[in-house]
Amino acid sequence: MKTPARRLLLMLCLVLLLNSLAIAQDNTKPFAPVSGQAGKDVVWVPTPENTVEKMLDIAKITPQDFVMDLGSGDGRNVIGAAKRGARALGVEFEQPMVDLSRRRAAEAGVADTANFVQGDMYEADISKASVMLLFLLPNNMTMLLPKFLALKPGTRNGRVNANVIEGTATTGDSSQIWHAIRASRAPR
């Protein structure tokens, strides 16, 4: 092969290599969830920020609290609690959501107190929570009810507590769940 042909072939290979590197970079964009995307047991819909703030206000989060969110999605409940000084843990089934939540916590400056783990919300150990901060469908709440009823009533400071703060993602009636939780939390 003559030298000009070799140079042309070399330049063509270089162009193809650079093009493939550019395409590979485009495919490494960070995960961005889409409202309505399917998950294991839920369809992800982000909790509106004003709802998160209201839930945090109702729970009266303090730095002594250990807040848990089951099905924590993009981490906004956990991050919000950590911004108020609480230690918080989100349990999320989808690993890309866990990774996103960790990035968001780092960006918010609360990665030391807002933690996220990949796991099944129905299998998670909630016994150390002082506050459960949840935004779930009523059927998810019903399935979690035995876990809530197993919490020891009235104890705080890193143990368990009666505070189950729930927002519902639909207009479904959760009154039976609330009644059962309140009844189980009555001092004995």
LOZARO-86728 format. One record per residue: x, y, z of N, C-alpha, C in turn. Coordinates in nm, 3 decimals, decimal comma. Each point is the difference from the previous one (the first is absolute). Layout:
<recs>
REC       n.x       n.y       n.z      ca.x      ca.y      ca.z       c.x       c.y       c.z
REC         X         Y         Z         X         Y         Z         X         Y         Z
...
</recs>
This chain:
<recs>
REC       n.x       n.y       n.z      ca.x      ca.y      ca.z       c.x       c.y       c.z
REC     0,085    -0,117     0,000    -0,085     0,117     0,000     0,089     0,122     0,000
REC    -0,039     0,097    -0,080     0,079     0,122    -0,010    -0,023     0,087     0,123
REC     0,090     0,089     0,026    -0,005     0,088     0,118    -0,126     0,084     0,004
REC    -0,046     0,065    -0,109    -0,124     0,078     0,008    -0,122    -0,088     0,034
REC    -0,003    -0,123    -0,048    -0,111    -0,089     0,030     0,002    -0,040     0,148
REC     0,120    -0,021     0,052     0,013    -0,033     0,141    -0,045     0,117     0,087
REC     0,039     0,119    -0,038    -0,041     0,118     0,075    -0,152     0,016    -0,003
REC    -0,059    -0,023    -0,114    -0,146     0,011    -0,012    -0,069    -0,105     0,087
REC     0,052    -0,123    -0,004    -0,056    -0,107     0,082     0,017     0,032     0,149
REC     0,115     0,050     0,039     0,027     0,037     0,137    -0,093     0,113     0,045
REC    -0,021     0,099    -0,084    -0,090     0,111     0,032    -0,144    -0,050     0,013
REC    -0,040    -0,092    -0,088    -0,135    -0,056     0,006    -0,020    -0,077     0,131
REC     0,098    -0,078     0,040    -0,007    -0,074     0,127    -0,007     0,096     0,118
REC     0,077     0,108    -0,004     0,000     0,099     0,106    -0,137     0,069     0,011
REC    -0,058     0,034    -0,114    -0,134     0,062    -0,001    -0,103    -0,096     0,058
REC     0,005    -0,125    -0,040    -0,094    -0,099     0,053     0,018    -0,020     0,150
REC     0,123    -0,002     0,046     0,027    -0,015     0,143    -0,054     0,119     0,079
REC     0,027     0,121    -0,047    -0,050     0,119     0,069    -0,152     0,005    -0,001
REC    -0,060    -0,041    -0,109    -0,146    -0,002    -0,010    -0,060    -0,100     0,100
REC     0,061    -0,116     0,010    -0,052    -0,100     0,094     0,018     0,046     0,145
REC     0,108     0,072     0,030     0,018     0,055     0,134    -0,106     0,104     0,032
REC    -0,034     0,083    -0,097    -0,104     0,101     0,020    -0,136    -0,065     0,025
REC    -0,030    -0,105    -0,073    -0,126    -0,073     0,019    -0,002    -0,064     0,138
REC     0,112    -0,057     0,042     0,007    -0,064     0,132    -0,022     0,102     0,111
REC     0,053     0,122    -0,017    -0,022     0,105     0,099    -0,147     0,036     0,010
REC    -0,072     0,007    -0,111    -0,141     0,033     0,001    -0,081    -0,104     0,075
REC     0,045    -0,125    -0,002    -0,073    -0,108     0,065     0,025    -0,007     0,150
REC     0,090     0,082     0,054     0,032    -0,003     0,142    -0,064     0,118     0,074
REC    -0,106     0,056    -0,053    -0,070     0,108     0,069    -0,055    -0,055     0,131
REC    -0,002     0,083     0,104    -0,053    -0,047     0,128    -0,148    -0,038    -0,011
REC    -0,039    -0,096     0,080    -0,138    -0,045     0,004    -0,091     0,115     0,040
REC    -0,109     0,016    -0,071    -0,101     0,100     0,032    -0,137    -0,068    -0,002
REC    -0,065    -0,012     0,117    -0,129    -0,068     0,002    -0,108     0,080    -0,072
REC    -0,101    -0,070    -0,044    -0,113     0,061    -0,069    -0,127    -0,031     0,079
REC    -0,076     0,103     0,032    -0,124    -0,020     0,074    -0,087    -0,101    -0,073
REC    -0,049    -0,099     0,074    -0,082    -0,105    -0,058     0,076    -0,125    -0,037
REC     0,134     0,001     0,017     0,076    -0,120    -0,035    -0,032    -0,113     0,097
REC    -0,003    -0,120    -0,053    -0,035    -0,117     0,080     0,115    -0,040     0,091
REC    -0,035    -0,043     0,119     0,094    -0,055     0,096    -0,045    -0,140     0,038
REC     0,057    -0,054     0,107    -0,036    -0,136     0,042    -0,146    -0,010     0,040
REC    -0,043     0,084     0,093    -0,137    -0,006     0,051    -0,077     0,130    -0,018
REC     0,062     0,097    -0,060    -0,062     0,132    -0,013     0,034     0,060    -0,135
REC    -0,070     0,104    -0,032     0,037     0,088    -0,111     0,058     0,123     0,066
REC     0,119     0,040    -0,040     0,066     0,113     0,066    -0,064     0,131    -0,041
REC    -0,043     0,073     0,099    -0,050     0,137    -0,018     0,070     0,081     0,109
REC     0,074     0,103    -0,038     0,073     0,075     0,103    -0,096     0,071     0,096
REC     0,033    -0,004     0,127    -0,077     0,073     0,100     0,022     0,148    -0,024
REC    -0,107     0,078    -0,013     0,019     0,145    -0,018     0,079     0,059     0,118
REC     0,090     0,092    -0,029     0,086     0,058     0,104    -0,082     0,062     0,113
REC    -0,112     0,066    -0,033    -0,080     0,060     0,107    -0,063    -0,109     0,088
REC    -0,030    -0,115    -0,056    -0,052    -0,112     0,079     0,108    -0,054     0,092
REC     0,122    -0,012    -0,051     0,112    -0,044     0,084     0,014     0,093     0,120
REC    -0,002     0,130    -0,026     0,016     0,097     0,109    -0,114    -0,010     0,101
REC    -0,123    -0,019    -0,047    -0,114    -0,014     0,092     0,014    -0,128     0,083
REC     0,042    -0,109    -0,064     0,019    -0,126     0,072     0,108     0,017     0,108
REC     0,107     0,069    -0,034     0,107     0,024     0,096    -0,049     0,086     0,116
REC    -0,083     0,101    -0,031    -0,057     0,085     0,105    -0,090    -0,081     0,092
REC    -0,087    -0,082    -0,057    -0,092    -0,082     0,080     0,078    -0,093     0,091
REC     0,107    -0,058    -0,051     0,081    -0,095     0,078     0,083     0,069     0,108
REC     0,017     0,132    -0,011     0,081     0,076     0,097     0,139    -0,062     0,014
REC     0,064    -0,017    -0,114     0,133    -0,062    -0,006     0,101     0,078     0,083
REC     0,078    -0,073     0,079     0,106     0,061     0,081     0,131    -0,073    -0,028
REC     0,112     0,057     0,042     0,128    -0,070    -0,016     0,009    -0,132     0,077
REC    -0,091    -0,023     0,094     0,001    -0,126     0,074    -0,072    -0,112    -0,075
REC    -0,067     0,033    -0,110    -0,078    -0,100    -0,073     0,085    -0,083    -0,095
REC    -0,048    -0,123    -0,019     0,049    -0,087    -0,106    -0,119    -0,024    -0,091
REC     0,002     0,063    -0,116    -0,112    -0,002    -0,094     0,025    -0,107    -0,105
REC    -0,105    -0,075    -0,033     0,010    -0,098    -0,108    -0,107     0,025    -0,104
REC     0,037    -0,025    -0,125    -0,092     0,007    -0,113     0,012    -0,131    -0,076
REC    -0,111    -0,066    -0,020    -0,003    -0,125    -0,075    -0,049     0,030    -0,141
REC     0,072    -0,050    -0,100    -0,030     0,037    -0,137     0,041     0,144    -0,020
REC     0,124     0,031     0,035     0,046     0,139     0,012     0,023     0,073    -0,132
REC    -0,011    -0,069    -0,111     0,008     0,068    -0,130     0,125     0,082    -0,016
REC    -0,019     0,130    -0,032     0,116     0,087    -0,023     0,055     0,061     0,128
REC    -0,052    -0,043     0,115     0,059     0,035     0,128    -0,047     0,129     0,064
REC    -0,101     0,066    -0,057    -0,035     0,133     0,050    -0,051     0,000     0,144
REC    -0,071    -0,103     0,047    -0,044    -0,003     0,140     0,119    -0,012     0,094
REC     0,091    -0,089    -0,032     0,118    -0,025     0,082     0,090     0,123     0,002
REC     0,022     0,059    -0,115     0,084     0,120    -0,009    -0,065     0,115     0,077
REC    -0,131     0,016    -0,012    -0,070     0,104     0,074     0,015    -0,017     0,150
REC    -0,012    -0,124     0,048     0,016    -0,027     0,143     0,143     0,030     0,044
REC     0,097    -0,040    -0,081     0,141     0,024     0,033     0,030     0,150     0,004
REC    -0,062     0,076    -0,087     0,019     0,146     0,001    -0,050     0,062     0,130
REC    -0,093    -0,069     0,066    -0,052     0,048     0,129     0,077    -0,059     0,117
REC     0,109    -0,068    -0,029     0,089    -0,049     0,105    -0,017    -0,145     0,039
REC    -0,100    -0,068    -0,052    -0,023    -0,140     0,036     0,095    -0,092    -0,076
REC     0,025    -0,117     0,058     0,063    -0,107    -0,076    -0,114    -0,067    -0,076
REC     0,025    -0,040    -0,123    -0,109    -0,054    -0,081     0,051    -0,110    -0,092
REC    -0,091    -0,094    -0,028     0,033    -0,114    -0,086    -0,113    -0,024    -0,098
REC     0,035    -0,008    -0,126    -0,096    -0,036    -0,104     0,027    -0,141    -0,049
REC    -0,107    -0,078    -0,013     0,010    -0,136    -0,054    -0,071     0,002    -0,135
REC     0,074    -0,032    -0,105    -0,052     0,007    -0,137     0,041    -0,126    -0,075
REC    -0,093    -0,058    -0,074     0,027    -0,124    -0,071     0,087     0,022    -0,124
REC    -0,019     0,109    -0,070     0,070     0,025    -0,127     0,137     0,063     0,025
REC     0,107    -0,071    -0,035     0,136     0,049     0,024     0,028     0,134    -0,067
REC    -0,046     0,025    -0,124     0,025     0,133    -0,057    -0,060     0,114     0,084
REC    -0,115    -0,026     0,065    -0,059     0,101     0,088     0,084     0,019     0,125
REC     0,056    -0,108     0,053     0,088     0,009     0,117     0,121     0,086    -0,036
REC     0,060    -0,026    -0,114     0,117     0,077    -0,044    -0,036     0,148    -0,018
REC    -0,114     0,026    -0,062    -0,047     0,138    -0,018    -0,020     0,068     0,136
REC    -0,063    -0,069     0,093    -0,024     0,055     0,134     0,131     0,035     0,069
REC     0,097    -0,086    -0,011     0,132     0,026     0,062     0,064     0,124    -0,062
REC    -0,010     0,015    -0,132     0,054     0,120    -0,067    -0,073     0,124     0,048
REC    -0,133    -0,008     0,009    -0,080     0,115     0,044     0,033     0,038     0,145
REC     0,021    -0,100     0,085     0,036     0,028     0,140     0,136     0,069     0,007
REC     0,094    -0,046    -0,081     0,133     0,063    -0,003    -0,012     0,144    -0,049
REC    -0,079     0,022    -0,104    -0,020     0,136    -0,052    -0,065     0,091     0,104
REC    -0,087    -0,056     0,083    -0,070     0,077     0,104     0,086     0,017     0,126
REC     0,115    -0,066     0,004     0,089     0,011     0,115    -0,042    -0,081     0,121
REC    -0,081    -0,105    -0,022    -0,048    -0,081     0,113     0,033    -0,149    -0,015
REC     0,101    -0,030    -0,081     0,034    -0,141    -0,024     0,044    -0,072     0,127
REC     0,044     0,075     0,101     0,042    -0,064     0,125    -0,119    -0,043     0,086
REC    -0,117     0,060    -0,019    -0,117    -0,036     0,081    -0,115    -0,057    -0,082
REC     0,004     0,014    -0,131    -0,103    -0,058    -0,088     0,061    -0,120    -0,071
REC    -0,044    -0,118     0,038     0,055    -0,123    -0,057    -0,106    -0,074    -0,079
REC     0,045    -0,077    -0,098    -0,090    -0,073    -0,088     0,054    -0,139    -0,022
REC    -0,091    -0,097     0,004     0,037    -0,139    -0,026    -0,097    -0,059    -0,101
REC     0,050    -0,095    -0,076    -0,085    -0,074    -0,093    -0,062    -0,112     0,079
REC    -0,133    -0,010    -0,008    -0,068    -0,106     0,071    -0,150     0,004    -0,024
REC    -0,066    -0,103     0,048    -0,145    -0,014    -0,013    -0,066     0,064     0,121
REC    -0,093     0,094    -0,024    -0,063     0,071     0,111    -0,078    -0,094     0,092
REC    -0,046    -0,112    -0,052    -0,076    -0,093     0,082     0,090    -0,086     0,089
REC     0,129    -0,002    -0,030     0,095    -0,079     0,076     0,087     0,086     0,092
REC    -0,007     0,131    -0,014     0,088     0,090     0,075    -0,027    -0,005     0,149
REC     0,107     0,011     0,078    -0,012     0,007     0,146    -0,026     0,146     0,037
REC    -0,120     0,028     0,050    -0,036     0,137     0,037     0,001     0,020     0,151
REC     0,049    -0,096     0,074    -0,010     0,003     0,146     0,075     0,115     0,065
REC     0,100     0,057    -0,065     0,077     0,108     0,060    -0,055     0,138    -0,038
REC    -0,099     0,007    -0,086    -0,055     0,128    -0,045    -0,076     0,069     0,112
REC     0,020     0,130     0,011    -0,084     0,080     0,090    -0,113     0,064    -0,079
REC     0,020     0,014    -0,131    -0,104     0,055    -0,088     0,005    -0,074    -0,132
REC    -0,115    -0,040    -0,049    -0,013    -0,056    -0,135    -0,062     0,111    -0,085
REC     0,068     0,039    -0,105    -0,046     0,107    -0,088    -0,021    -0,060    -0,138
REC    -0,127    -0,021    -0,038    -0,031    -0,080    -0,118    -0,093     0,072    -0,096
REC     0,019    -0,022    -0,128    -0,091     0,046    -0,104    -0,026    -0,121    -0,089
REC    -0,104    -0,076     0,035    -0,027    -0,127    -0,067    -0,147    -0,011    -0,036
REC    -0,028    -0,097    -0,083    -0,139    -0,031    -0,034    -0,068    -0,069     0,119
REC    -0,132     0,015     0,012    -0,069    -0,064     0,111     0,023    -0,151     0,008
REC     0,008    -0,069    -0,114     0,023    -0,144     0,007     0,138    -0,033     0,056
REC     0,100     0,084    -0,026     0,133    -0,020     0,059    -0,007     0,019     0,151
REC    -0,073     0,103     0,043    -0,015     0,025     0,143    -0,069    -0,119     0,069
REC    -0,101    -0,054    -0,065    -0,070    -0,116     0,056     0,095    -0,118     0,016
REC     0,083    -0,022    -0,101     0,095    -0,111     0,007     0,106     0,022     0,109
REC     0,029     0,127     0,030     0,100     0,033     0,102    -0,058     0,008     0,141
REC    -0,132    -0,001     0,011    -0,066     0,017     0,129     0,054    -0,092     0,110
REC     0,022    -0,129    -0,025     0,055    -0,084     0,108     0,133     0,051     0,055
REC     0,084     0,056    -0,085     0,128     0,057     0,045    -0,025     0,120     0,091
REC    -0,097     0,085    -0,039    -0,029     0,118     0,081    -0,059    -0,040     0,135
REC    -0,086    -0,099     0,000    -0,064    -0,045     0,124     0,100    -0,066     0,094
REC     0,112    -0,048    -0,052     0,102    -0,063     0,083     0,091     0,101     0,068
REC    -0,008     0,127    -0,039     0,082     0,103     0,065    -0,043     0,019     0,145
REC     0,098     0,018     0,088    -0,031     0,025     0,140    -0,058     0,140     0,013
REC    -0,114     0,015     0,066    -0,061     0,132     0,011     0,076     0,095     0,091
REC     0,005     0,126    -0,044     0,042     0,109     0,086     0,147     0,017     0,028
REC     0,089    -0,089    -0,040     0,141     0,017     0,031     0,067     0,086    -0,106
REC     0,104     0,074     0,040     0,071     0,089    -0,093     0,150    -0,019     0,014
REC     0,074     0,099    -0,045     0,145     0,005     0,012     0,069    -0,121    -0,063
REC    -0,028    -0,021    -0,128     0,068    -0,104    -0,074    -0,063    -0,136     0,013
REC    -0,102    -0,013     0,084    -0,069    -0,128     0,002    -0,122     0,016    -0,090
REC    -0,113    -0,048     0,041    -0,117     0,008    -0,087    -0,103     0,096     0,055
REC    -0,091     0,040    -0,082    -0,093     0,106     0,034    -0,132    -0,021    -0,073
REC    -0,098     0,072     0,042    -0,132    -0,011    -0,060    -0,013     0,081    -0,128
REC     0,098     0,077    -0,034    -0,016     0,091    -0,113     0,014    -0,070    -0,134
REC    -0,111    -0,022    -0,067     0,000    -0,048    -0,137    -0,066     0,112    -0,080
REC     0,078     0,074    -0,073    -0,050     0,113    -0,077    -0,013    -0,046    -0,143
REC    -0,122     0,006    -0,052    -0,026    -0,056    -0,132    -0,064     0,103    -0,090
REC     0,051     0,008    -0,121    -0,070     0,069    -0,107    -0,045    -0,109    -0,094
REC    -0,113     0,014    -0,063    -0,041    -0,104    -0,094     0,012     0,054    -0,141
REC     0,041    -0,086    -0,088     0,020     0,038    -0,139    -0,132     0,000    -0,078
REC    -0,107    -0,038     0,065    -0,131     0,004    -0,064    -0,100     0,057     0,099
REC    -0,123     0,008    -0,038    -0,104     0,048     0,092    -0,059    -0,115     0,079
REC     0,066    -0,115    -0,001    -0,051    -0,117     0,071    -0,019     0,026     0,148
REC    -0,093    -0,068     0,062    -0,032     0,019     0,140     0,092    -0,086     0,086
REC     0,081     0,066     0,083     0,090    -0,070     0,090    -0,051     0,004     0,142
REC    -0,124     0,038     0,022    -0,049     0,021     0,136     0,008    -0,128     0,083
REC    -0,023    -0,117    -0,059     0,008    -0,123     0,077     0,143    -0,025     0,046
REC     0,096     0,032    -0,085     0,141    -0,016     0,037     0,033     0,094     0,115
REC    -0,040     0,127    -0,013     0,027     0,098     0,105    -0,066    -0,041     0,130
REC    -0,125    -0,049    -0,006    -0,069    -0,041     0,121     0,075    -0,114     0,068
REC     0,046    -0,096    -0,077     0,072    -0,113     0,057     0,134     0,045     0,061
REC     0,068     0,090    -0,067     0,128     0,050     0,052    -0,024     0,077     0,129
REC    -0,094     0,091    -0,002    -0,029     0,081     0,121    -0,040    -0,091     0,115
REC    -0,087    -0,097    -0,025    -0,044    -0,090     0,106     0,118    -0,077     0,059
REC     0,092    -0,040    -0,085     0,115    -0,077     0,049     0,098     0,088     0,075
REC    -0,005     0,129    -0,021     0,095     0,093     0,061    -0,050     0,052     0,134
REC    -0,124    -0,026     0,034    -0,054     0,049     0,127     0,084    -0,054     0,115
REC     0,028     0,085     0,101     0,081    -0,049     0,114    -0,066    -0,119     0,066
REC     0,082    -0,094     0,041    -0,052    -0,123     0,062     0,028    -0,001     0,147
</recs>
